[in-house]
Amino acid sequence: MNNIVAIIVTFNRKELLGEAIEALCSQTIQSFDIMVVDNASTDGTKEYISSYVNNGTIQYFNTGKNIGGAGGFHFGMKKALMENYDYIWLMDDDTIPDKDCLENLMKAKEILHNQFSFLSSYVYWIDHSPCVMNFQRAFEYGWIQNQSQLKEGIIPIKTGTFVSAFINTQTVKKVGLPIKEFFIWSDDTEYTYRLSQVQPAYFIARSQVLHKMNTNASADIVSCDKERIDRYSIAVRNRFYIAKKYGIRSLITFHSQFIKNLIRVIKKADNAKMKRCLSLMKGYGKGLFFHPQIEKDI
């Protein structure tokens, strides 16, 4: 059995999923398995990728209901750990890795002598500009002392996203799984920060993926479509949880941003101002009592 598994979480985007699978099948390194976690898609996803399932190219699992990206990655990683993989490569169904994406991750792994929690790829949009939804967060202070690593495009970071995150399962066994109750938003940054506190993490500039989003813009409560407004309550709830977890400075920052967003909605939103404000307030209320447990007994 291969010691690497690529996990794709999908929901009702079968064409993009097909592209992602094809990109994985075209990697210059092929010594890895592919797992698709389907959040109970209703668009014929399983039938669309049936040839990959039938010929053994991928492992396919249906979660039975839509448990969000957070739940899907939790589900897939738990299965990967049960099957004793050493490395887990996470991505969304609209992530299209360059052909040498994994090869460059593996080169970095060797340069780092396997001393890392996760590696994070450079993510670009369809016009080849950096994807603003997938920036990594570096450390605010300190020097990059290892110039040989910098020359190879290997830069220390403290958070990343699940759009091409290559994770060392030895660290997963120490920190547990992603918080499935997050459903969407901030599950990846919360989790990658948890990983980087145990073992260093790195941005790998030469490992690159296309994130095939509709627009290259950050999610914004002020300008989002009306049908997406309610989802922002989840974002506020999750960020409140993270702020509570990391102390007074984080709480101050969270509350400052929360108030700024309320003011921005009132001043700048073109429509549904009340609904947008209520979504933020609802998320705040939920966040007061949101205490999900991290699953570590794997």
TORSEVO-896088 format. One record per residue: residue in one letter; x, y, z of N, C-alpha, C, O in turn. Coordinates in pm, whole numbers, padded with zeros to 5 digits, always signed. Atoms other than C-alpha are relative to their C-alpha. Example, Ala and Ser with C-alpha at 12.3 -4.5 7.8 and 13.67 -1.06 7.14 Angstrom:
# residues 2
A+00089-00119+00000+01230-00450+00780+00090+00120+00000+00194+00118+00066S-00082-00119-00006+01367-00106+00714-00077+00109+00073-00026+00220+00090
END
This chain:
# residues 298
M+00084-00119+00000+00000+00000+00000+00088+00125+00000+00192+00127+00065N-00070-00128-00002+00116+00356-00071-00011+00064+00139-00105+00035+00213N+00004-00063-00132+00196+00569+00234-00055+00142-00004-00055+00212+00097I+00060-00133+00017+00033+00886+00094-00141-00018-00054-00164-00099-00143V+00134-00002+00056-00337+00947+00038-00042+00145-00024-00031+00229+00065A+00058-00131+00032-00487+01249-00138-00149-00009+00029-00218-00098-00021I+00142+00000-00038-00828+01333+00008-00068+00122-00061-00027+00236-00038I+00081-00107+00059-01082+01538-00190-00138-00005+00063-00204-00109+00062V+00136-00011-00052-01400+01655-00019-00085+00071-00105-00047+00176-00157T+00081-00054+00108-01682+01721-00264-00147+00010+00039-00196-00064+00125F+00145-00013-00015-02043+01836-00276-00057+00070-00122-00039+00190-00141N+00075-00052+00115-02244+01881-00596+00084+00080-00099+00039+00181-00152R-00084-00064+00102-01953+01980-00821+00074-00108-00078+00197-00114-00079K-00059+00120+00061-01897+01667-01024+00100+00032-00111+00201-00036-00122E-00093-00033+00108-01731+01835-01324+00135+00045+00054+00240+00001+00006L-00124-00045-00063-01474+02012-01106+00070-00117+00068+00193-00129+00061L-00058+00118-00063-01422+01692-00911+00072-00087-00103+00181-00137-00079G-00063+00077+00107-01351+01511-01237+00133+00061-00042+00230-00012-00066E-00125-00068+00034-01087+01773-01323+00106-00023+00107+00223-00045+00076A-00094+00019-00110-00929+01738-00981+00059-00141-00003+00179-00161+00017I-00048+00139+00006-00908+01360-01014+00095-00018-00117+00199-00083-00103E-00089+00009+00117-00757+01389-01363+00135+00063+00029+00239+00010-00013A-00126-00066-00034-00496+01632-01229+00084-00088+00093+00206-00093+00081L-00072+00091-00089-00406+01385-00956+00055-00120-00078+00167-00166-00052C-00044+00114+00081-00384+01103-01209+00115+00037-00094+00181-00051-00149S-00106-00047+00090-00141+01316-01412+00125+00046+00074+00216+00101+00012Q-00116-00042-00077+00106+01382-01130+00127-00073-00045+00121-00189-00085T-00127+00062+00038+00472+01315-01206+00041-00110+00096+00119-00198+00061I-00017+00108-00097+00478+01103-00891-00136-00067+00018-00235+00001+00044Q+00128+00071-00007+00210+00834-00879-00011-00095+00119-00106-00173+00127S+00000+00093-00113+00295+00651-00556-00086+00055+00114-00038+00080+00225F+00095-00046-00102-00015+00768-00370-00139-00050-00036-00167-00082-00151D+00139+00039+00020-00379+00674-00327-00088+00124-00001-00047+00232+00042I+00095-00111+00008-00685+00893-00387-00129-00042+00071-00184-00149+00044M+00126+00023-00071-00987+00913-00157-00094+00117-00026-00057+00232-00007V+00103-00101+00018-01305+01102-00245-00103-00014+00111-00161-00121+00131V+00103-00005-00105-01532+01201+00044-00114+00085-00053-00101+00206-00069D+00115-00066+00061-01874+01288-00097-00102+00033+00109-00153-00056+00176N+00096-00046-00101-02100+01495+00129-00144-00016-00049-00224+00078-00045A+00136+00034+00044-02412+01323-00010-00047+00090-00114-00155+00148-00108S+00036-00081+00117-02412+01503-00346-00128-00052-00064-00158-00172-00060T+00126+00036+00066-02741+01507-00536+00005+00026-00151-00098+00023-00219D-00014-00033+00142-02601+01590-00881+00054-00116-00084+00097-00097-00198G-00050+00116+00074-02501+01237-00982+00151-00015+00005+00212-00069-00087T-00146+00004-00013-02144+01266-00856+00054-00142-00010+00148-00167-00084K-00054+00136-00001-02095+00895-00790-00004-00062-00139+00091-00129-00180E+00012+00055+00136-02221+00800-01137+00102+00067-00093+00158+00001-00181Y-00091-00076+00086-02004+01070-01296+00143-00051+00012+00218-00051-00086I-00138+00047-00021-01686+00929-01143+00006-00153+00015+00104-00207+00066S+00010+00145-00021-01795+00562-01152+00115-00077-00064+00157-00180-00012S-00110+00072+00066-01518+00462-01394+00124-00001+00089+00196-00101+00094Y-00115-00004-00092-01254+00576-01142-00022-00094+00119+00072-00157+00168V+00032+00088-00112-01433+00386-00865+00014-00146-00041+00073-00227+00030N+00004+00140+00045-01479+00069-01067+00137-00056-00033+00162-00175-00012N-00133+00053+00035-01120+00045-01187+00101+00015+00114+00219-00015+00097G-00087-00007-00117-00980+00112-00840+00091+00120+00007+00181+00126+00091T-00083-00121-00004-00829+00451-00917-00022+00078+00128+00072+00134+00184I+00031-00075-00122-01006+00606-00619-00078-00086+00099-00145-00182+00062Q+00091+00050-00103-01163+00508-00291-00113+00103+00013-00087+00223+00021Y+00114-00092-00005-01513+00656-00272-00080-00027+00126-00114-00141+00156F+00082+00011-00120-01705+00726+00050-00107+00109-00002-00079+00225-00029N+00111-00094-00012-02046+00889+00089-00031+00017+00147-00056-00081+00217T+00021-00026-00143-02097+01056+00427-00145-00019+00044-00174-00027+00163G+00141+00020-00032-02475+01011+00407-00078+00128+00018-00201+00127+00008K+00064-00132-00008-02549+01380+00458+00109+00106-00018+00228+00075-00012N-00097-00108+00019-02384+01716+00398+00052+00043+00138-00019+00109+00214I-00060-00035-00129-02148+01758+00694+00104+00111-00016+00186+00135+00072G-00088-00114+00025-01961+02050+00538+00142-00042-00029+00179-00159-00018G-00140+00029+00027-01599+02078+00443+00072-00050+00124+00152-00143+00117A-00064+00041-00124-01492+02048+00807-00032-00145+00034+00056-00222+00070G+00040+00138-00028-01691+01730+00857+00059-00097-00099+00098-00209-00064G-00056+00088+00103-01571+01587+00528+00147-00028+00020+00191-00142+00005F-00143+00021-00024-01203+01640+00606+00022-00081+00128+00112-00165+00133H-00006+00081-00121-01255+01502+00957-00026-00146-00034+00047-00235+00010F+00038+00136+00041-01423+01195+00803+00115-00067-00076+00153-00179-00045G-00104+00058+00084-01150+01139+00543+00129-00023+00076+00193-00127+00059M-00124+00016-00076-00856+01196+00778-00010-00115+00100+00086-00188+00121K+00018+00110-00095-01001+00956+01033+00016-00134-00070+00079-00226-00016K-00015+00124+00076-01027+00685+00768+00146-00021-00040+00197-00134-00035A-00140+00012+00041-00674+00759+00647+00087-00047+00117+00178-00128+00098L-00076+00043-00117-00538+00719+01000-00028-00146+00032+00063-00219+00071M+00035+00140-00024-00725+00391+01040+00070-00093-00098+00096-00209-00068E-00069+00079+00101-00557+00272+00721+00152+00019+00004+00224-00031-00083N-00143-00013-00029-00215+00377+00855+00082+00070-00108+00196+00032-00134Y-00078-00083+00092-00112+00631+00592+00095+00088+00081+00064+00129+00193D-00098-00086-00065+00196+00834+00680-00023+00148-00031+00014+00235+00047Y+00021-00138+00043+00092+01146+00489-00139+00013-00061-00187-00076-00131I+00134-00028+00051-00244+01301+00404+00006+00132-00077+00049+00235-00023W-00003-00118+00087-00277+01547+00115-00144+00047-00021-00221-00019-00090L+00138-00047+00001-00595+01753+00153-00025+00102-00111+00063+00183-00143M+00038-00101+00098-00780+01952-00114-00151+00001-00020-00219-00098+00005D+00140-00012+00037-01122+02080-00216-00021-00058-00140+00075-00091-00210D+00030+00058+00131-01301+01952-00526+00025+00097-00115+00015+00058-00231D-00036-00095+00105-01208+02270-00715+00149+00033+00001+00192+00136-00049T-00146-00013-00005-00835+02225-00650+00061-00082-00112+00041-00204-00119I-00060+00067+00115-00638+02141-00965+00152+00011+00014+00210+00114-00021P-00145-00007-00021-00275+02054-00880+00078-00001-00132+00042-00072-00225D-00093+00009+00111+00003+02125-01129+00061-00141-00002+00062-00210+00100K-00050+00137+00015+00164+01806-01261+00112-00034+00097+00123-00148+00142D-00111+00027-00091+00471+01844-01040-00027+00048+00142+00067+00066+00220C+00036-00051-00132+00282+01963-00733+00048-00094+00111+00117-00051+00203L-00041+00097-00102+00334+01646-00529+00150-00023-00004+00214-00038+00101E-00144+00019+00012+00686+01601-00663+00075+00107+00080+00173+00076+00148N-00067-00108-00072+00783+01940-00520-00027-00006+00150+00057+00035+00230L+00025+00023-00143+00615+01862-00189+00094-00107+00054+00145-00094+00165M-00087+00108-00043+00818+01543-00170+00146+00045+00007+00220+00003+00095K-00136-00055-00004+01141+01728-00252+00019+00082+00128+00123+00073+00194A-00008-00079-00123+01067+01969+00033+00004-00091+00122+00077-00064+00218K-00001+00097-00112+00994+01675+00263+00140-00054+00024+00183-00068+00139E-00136+00052-00013+01343+01539+00193+00095+00107+00053+00179+00080+00138I-00087-00110-00046+01511+01878+00240-00020+00024+00150+00075+00055+00222L+00033-00023-00142+01335+01911+00576+00022-00123+00087-00003-00119+00207H-00027+00125-00072+01431+01556+00675-00124-00049+00075-00115-00105+00184N+00130+00045-00053+01063+01486+00741-00037+00068+00132-00126+00021+00203Q+00028-00071-00125+01064+01735+01029-00098+00115-00028-00058+00231-00036F+00103-00100+00026+00736+01916+00962-00135-00054+00044-00154-00175+00055S+00138+00042-00030+00369+01911+01061-00084+00000-00127-00156-00096-00155F+00067-00002+00129+00229+02023+00728+00076+00091-00097+00148+00181-00056L-00056-00081+00108+00342+02168+00395-00116+00059-00078-00217-00009-00099S+00109-00070+00066+00129+02421+00208+00044+00053-00136+00146+00120-00146S-00035-00039+00136+00132+02482-00167-00036+00146-00030-00119+00206+00038Y+00039-00130+00055+00121+02811-00354-00129-00019-00079-00137-00109-00163V+00132+00014+00063-00240+02862-00471-00025+00121-00089-00017+00235-00044Y+00029-00109+00093-00325+03065-00780-00140-00016-00059-00199-00124-00055W+00134-00002+00060-00650+03161-00952+00011-00022-00151+00121-00039-00203I+00001+00034+00142-00753+03106-01314+00076+00099-00088+00116+00065-00199D-00080-00097+00077-00576+03425-01429+00146-00001+00046+00225+00086+00007H-00136+00022-00052-00260+03304-01248+00042+00102+00106+00159+00105+00145S-00029-00086-00114-00280+03575-00982-00013-00082+00128-00083-00183+00128P+00013+00074-00127-00241+03461-00618-00146-00006+00045-00220+00092+00033C+00138+00018-00046-00566+03323-00477-00014+00059+00140+00047+00010+00235V+00006-00075-00126-00666+03561-00198-00067-00078+00113-00051-00044+00230M+00063+00082-00102-00870+03296-00017+00097-00099+00063+00064-00165+00162N-00091+00107-00042-00563+03081+00033+00140+00048+00034+00239-00023+00013F-00130-00048-00049-00286+03297+00169+00039-00074+00128-00046-00104+00212Q-00052+00056-00124-00068+03138+00434+00039+00115+00094+00069+00225+00049R-00039-00102-00097+00008+03328+00753+00139-00034+00053+00161-00141+00108A-00136+00017-00051+00375+03371+00839+00009+00056+00141-00087+00114+00193F-00021-00052-00135+00519+03463+01175+00026+00150-00006+00093+00199-00098E-00013-00146+00000+00506+03831+01265+00142+00046+00032+00183+00154-00012Y-00131-00044-00046+00852+03841+01418+00106-00105-00035+00075-00221-00061G-00111+00093+00015+01192+03687+01368+00055-00003-00142-00007+00044-00237W-00071+00012+00127+01437+03614+01088-00014-00142-00053-00030-00237+00023I-00010+00133+00061+01440+03328+00842+00148-00035+00000+00225+00014-00083Q-00141+00028-00020+01769+03180+00953+00056-00100-00101+00173-00093-00137N-00049+00103+00091+01791+02886+00716-00010+00049-00144-00113+00032-00209Q+00000-00059+00134+01887+03055+00390-00004-00105-00110-00053-00079-00219S+00005+00107+00101+01930+02725+00207-00143-00043-00026-00179-00073-00140Q+00141+00031+00018+01563+02649+00268-00071+00111-00076-00153+00086-00164L+00061-00114+00069+01464+02999+00159+00033-00004-00149-00053+00026-00233K-00042+00010+00140+01660+02950-00163-00083-00104-00075-00103-00091-00196E+00083+00105+00060+01447+02639-00229-00148+00036+00003-00232-00045-00035G+00140-00041-00007+01126+02836-00173-00075-00064+00114-00196-00089+00104I+00059+00062-00119+01061+02683+00170+00000+00103+00112+00106+00143+00161I+00013-00112-00094+00928+02941+00417-00085-00043+00120-00194-00096+00101P+00078+00038-00118+00812+02882+00778-00132+00077+00007-00136+00197-00021I+00132-00061-00016+00441+02951+00837-00065-00055+00127-00019-00153+00185K+00074+00052-00116+00193+02910+01120-00142-00042-00034-00202-00118+00043T+00130+00050+00044-00136+02863+00931-00004-00011-00152+00073+00055-00222G+00026+00013+00143-00255+02755+00588-00145-00039-00019-00224-00032+00075T+00136+00047+00027-00571+02627+00422+00005-00145-00046+00112-00204-00062F+00008+00139+00044-00692+02286+00312+00004-00013-00152-00025-00120-00206V-00020+00008+00145-00632+02371-00054+00146-00036-00023+00232+00051-00035S-00133+00060+00011-00328+02146-00095+00081+00017+00127+00179+00092+00131A-00074+00011-00127-00216+02082+00262+00051-00142+00012-00027-00237+00012F-00065+00131-00007+00032+01795+00291+00039-00022+00146+00130+00044+00197I-00007+00011-00145+00009+01668+00649+00071-00128+00044+00045-00236-00008N-00071+00112-00060+00241+01445+00848-00089-00062+00108-00121+00006+00206T+00097+00059-00093+00016+01200+01034+00057-00020+00141-00018-00038+00236Q-00056+00010-00134+00262+01172+01322-00043+00120+00085-00062+00109+00206T+00047-00119-00072+00158+01526+01414-00149-00008+00027-00196+00036+00132V+00145+00016-00018-00211+01446+01364-00028-00082+00125-00123-00054+00199K+00020+00086-00116-00179+01176+01628+00021+00076+00131-00028+00034+00236K-00024-00081-00120-00061+01444+01872-00109+00104+00024-00145+00130+00139V+00095-00111-00018-00319+01717+01806-00144-00039-00027-00235+00038+00004G+00137+00042+00031-00623+01518+01692-00044+00043-00139+00037+00084-00222L+00060-00025+00131-00855+01578+01399-00056+00142-00009-00072+00208+00093P+00072-00127+00015-01014+01894+01253-00134-00005+00073-00190-00112+00094I+00127-00008-00075-01324+02012+01439-00116-00010-00099-00143+00086-00172K+00106+00023+00098-01613+01866+01239-00119+00093+00019-00189+00124-00077E+00115-00088-00029-01870+02091+01410+00015+00139-00062-00083+00213-00070F-00018-00129+00067-01717+02395+01237-00083+00008-00129-00126+00117-00168F+00075+00014+00125-01897+02277+00919+00072+00069-00116+00124+00001-00205I-00079-00074+00099-01741+02551+00703+00068+00118+00072+00026+00159+00180W-00071-00122-00043-01500+02842+00756+00083-00018+00127+00033-00059+00232S-00100-00005-00108-01192+02861+00977+00041-00137+00052+00128-00145+00139D-00042+00133-00045-01168+02484+01023+00145-00027-00038+00220-00089+00038D-00136+00026+00046-00848+02479+00819+00103+00086+00073+00209+00035+00111T-00096-00084-00070-00677+02778+00982+00013-00039+00147+00123-00037+00202E-00007+00048-00140-00769+02656+01332+00084-00126+00008+00167-00141+00098Y-00069+00129-00006-00637+02311+01251+00148+00013-00033+00232-00046+00035T-00141-00012+00037-00316+02412+01076+00079+00075+00107+00197+00046+00128Y-00067-00067-00111-00233+02648+01362+00029-00101+00111+00137-00100+00171R-00019+00105-00101-00280+02357+01602+00118-00089-00037+00200-00125+00048L-00111+00083+00047-00042+02149+01390+00134+00071+00017+00231+00012+00065S-00127-00072+00001+00225+02419+01366+00051+00030+00140+00169+00062+00157Q-00045-00019-00137+00234+02458+01746+00077-00120+00053+00149-00110+00153V-00067+00123-00044+00362+02101+01776+00127-00026-00080+00228-00071-00026Q-00113+00023+00090+00595+02082+01475-00001+00111-00105-00108+00153-00147P-00002-00108+00099+00712+02350+01227-00076-00034-00128-00084-00150-00168A+00073+00014+00125+00507+02405+00911+00063+00094-00103+00129+00191-00068Y-00072-00074+00103+00620+02542+00574-00086+00024-00124-00166-00061-00165F+00052-00034+00132+00501+02717+00260+00101-00047-00103+00220-00019-00092I-00087+00055+00104+00640+02541-00050-00033+00070-00131-00129+00033-00199A+00032-00086+00114+00654+02796-00330-00004-00076-00133-00080-00039-00222R-00008+00071+00128+00739+02546-00606-00111-00103-00019-00132-00153-00130S+00117+00088+00009+00440+02326-00528-00122+00088-00023-00157+00169+00063Q+00104-00097+00037+00148+02496-00703-00129-00069-00043-00129-00175-00105V+00132+00050+00037-00224+02442-00749-00088+00115-00048-00074+00229-00004L+00104-00093+00044-00507+02617-00930-00123-00020+00088-00171-00133+00103H+00126+00005-00073-00806+02700-00712-00107+00060-00090-00112+00181-00109K+00092-00040+00106-01088+02715-00964-00131+00055+00058-00239+00001+00035M+00116-00068-00056-01322+02947-00775-00066+00088-00106-00004+00121-00207N+00070-00088+00094-01582+03161-00949+00063+00139-00006+00075+00197-00114T-00065-00131-00006-01413+03483-00835+00119-00008+00094+00123-00090+00185N-00117-00006-00087-01080+03567-00677-00020+00112+00101+00041+00219+00092A+00033-00101-00100-01219+03753-00380-00027-00067+00133-00075-00180+00138S+00029+00052-00134-01244+03703-00006-00150+00003+00026-00221+00090-00025A+00141-00001-00040-01581+03613+00141-00028+00125+00083+00050+00161+00171D+00030-00127-00066-01751+03933+00262-00149+00011+00027-00229+00008-00066I+00139-00014-00041-02076+03972+00456-00065+00122-00064-00187+00122-00084V+00056-00124+00055-02120+04320+00305-00051-00020-00142-00154+00037-00178S+00031+00009+00143-02132+04213-00060-00048-00136-00047-00077-00152-00166C+00039+00134+00044-02228+03845-00063-00145-00003-00048-00225+00084-00012D+00137+00018+00047-02544+03724-00239-00093-00026+00119-00052-00081+00221K+00095+00012-00110-02858+03724-00026-00014-00143+00051-00029-00165+00171E+00020+00139-00041-02887+03343-00026+00117-00055+00080+00107-00163+00138R-00117+00046-00074-02542+03315+00134+00017+00073+00135+00108+00042+00211I-00016-00081-00121-02597+03563+00419-00001-00084+00126+00080-00063+00216D+00014+00079-00123-02705+03304+00676+00126-00077+00035+00151-00105+00152R-00121+00079-00025-02377+03115+00636+00101+00077+00084+00187+00017+00149Y-00098-00080-00073-02186+03404+00791-00014-00012+00150+00079+00020+00224S+00014+00025-00144-02329+03322+01131+00094-00111+00044+00145-00110+00156I-00093+00109-00030-02119+03005+01116+00142+00054+00011+00219+00015+00100A-00134-00059-00002-01808+03209+01038+00026+00073+00132+00132+00057+00192V-00016-00075-00125-01863+03437+01339+00009-00096+00118+00095-00080+00205R-00003+00099-00109-01938+03143+01569+00137-00067+00011+00193-00077+00120N-00127+00071-00001-01620+02960+01466+00116+00090+00042+00204+00048+00117R-00108-00093-00035-01397+03267+01494-00007+00039+00148+00096+00062+00211F+00017-00029-00142-01541+03342+01837+00060-00114+00083+00129-00090+00183Y-00058+00116-00069-01449+02990+01947+00152+00008+00002+00215-00012+00106I-00146-00008+00010-01092+03036+01823+00054+00111+00090+00155+00093+00158A-00043-00113-00082-01063+03375+01995-00002-00038+00149+00091-00005+00222K+00009+00042-00140-01179+03228+02327+00113-00096+00037+00161-00096+00151K-00101+00104-00024-00925+02949+02293+00138+00059+00023+00219+00002+00096Y-00137-00051-00002-00622+03175+02255+00018+00130+00079+00117+00200+00059G-00027-00103-00099-00670+03439+02521-00052+00139-00032-00119+00162-00132I+00059-00134+00000-00748+03803+02580+00035+00079-00125-00050+00151-00178R-00038-00074+00120-00552+03945+02286-00084-00044-00120-00129+00039-00199S+00082+00051+00110-00739+03720+02044-00145+00045+00014-00210+00077-00085L+00138-00045-00023-01072+03814+02205-00017+00148-00035-00119+00187-00093I+00007-00143+00035-00998+04185+02169-00001+00018-00150-00080+00097-00203T-00006-00008+00146-00907+04138+01804-00131-00045-00063-00182+00018-00156F+00127+00051+00052-01220+03932+01741-00112+00103+00017-00185+00131-00078H+00109-00094-00026-01455+04185+01903+00017+00128-00082-00081+00187-00128S-00025-00118+00083-01290+04473+01719-00045-00025-00143-00111+00060-00204Q+00039+00033+00137-01340+04298+01384-00151-00019-00011-00211+00018-00112F+00144+00020+00000-01696+04200+01476-00074+00133-00008-00167+00149-00087I+00063-00133+00001-01791+04562+01548+00023+00070-00133-00067+00134-00187K-00031-00061+00129-01616+04681+01232-00090-00057-00110-00137+00017-00197N+00085+00061+00102-01816+04432+01024-00145+00048+00012-00211+00070-00090L+00135-00055-00018-02145+04550+01176-00009+00142-00058-00106+00175-00127I-00002-00138+00052-02054+04910+01094+00010-00001-00152-00057+00078-00219R-00015+00009+00146-01945+04814+00742-00131-00039-00067-00167+00016-00171V+00129+00042+00055-02278+04639+00680-00096+00119-00002-00162+00145-00103I+00093-00113-00011-02475+04941+00800+00034+00109-00100-00056+00169-00161K-00042-00110+00087-02272+05187+00595+00009-00037-00148-00018+00046-00234K-00039+00032+00137-02187+04993+00280-00086-00103-00071-00084-00109-00194A+00079+00104+00066-02427+04705+00215-00108+00064-00087-00175+00159-00044D+00099-00055+00093-02652+04772-00085-00141-00050+00028-00239+00014-00012N+00133+00059-00025-02937+04549+00037+00006-00089+00124+00115-00122+00173A+00014+00097-00110-03060+04325+00319+00087+00033+00120+00148-00056+00180K-00086-00039-00112-02879+04525+00586-00041-00066+00131+00043-00111+00208M+00048+00061-00124-03099+04394+00866+00035-00149+00005+00080-00199+00108K-00030+00145+00005-03057+04032+00755+00148-00025+00022+00185-00121+00090R-00145+00017-00015-02679+04073+00735+00041+00023+00146+00121-00053+00201C-00032-00028-00140-02660+04229+01082-00050-00112+00091+00019-00152+00185L+00055+00108-00081-02884+03958+01227+00083-00127-00012+00098-00201+00085S-00086+00117+00019-02661+03689+01078+00125+00010+00087+00166-00087+00150L-00117-00021-00084-02359+03839+01251-00034-00017+00148+00040-00080+00223M+00040+00009-00140-02546+03872+01580-00034-00144+00040-00003-00188+00151K+00034+00141-00026-02677+03516+01554+00128-00081+00022+00136-00163+00113G-00126+00070-00015-02324+03388+01507+00069+00031+00132+00127-00057+00194Y-00059-00040-00127-02203+03585+01808-00069-00073+00116-00003-00125+00206G+00075+00069-00105-02480+03439+02023+00035-00148+00007+00051-00204+00116K-00038+00143+00003-02395+03085+01912+00141-00020+00052+00170-00118+00120G-00139+00012-00041-02028+03148+01972+00020+00003+00151+00116-00054+00202L-00010-00007-00146-02089+03224+02339-00005-00139+00064+00057-00163+00167F+00023+00132-00060-02192+02862+02399+00054-00113-00088+00016-00229-00071F-00053+00099+00094-01996+02683+02125+00131-00056+00056+00232+00014+00061H-00118+00064-00060-01751+02436+02282+00018-00141-00056+00005-00239+00017P-00017+00133+00060-01685+02150+02038+00124-00069+00056+00222-00005+00094Q-00110+00079-00050-01457+01870+02149+00091-00043-00115+00044-00081-00222I-00097+00048+00098-01137+01787+01959+00017-00150+00017+00045-00199+00126E-00011+00146-00004-01128+01419+01871+00147-00041-00009+00212-00019-00112K-00141+00042-00004-00790+01277+01971+00016-00151+00015+00122-00205-00015D-00008+00144-00020-00869+00914+02050-00021-00071-00133-00131-00117-00163I+00010+00050+00137-00794+00785+01700+00062-00140-00008+00063-00201-00115
END
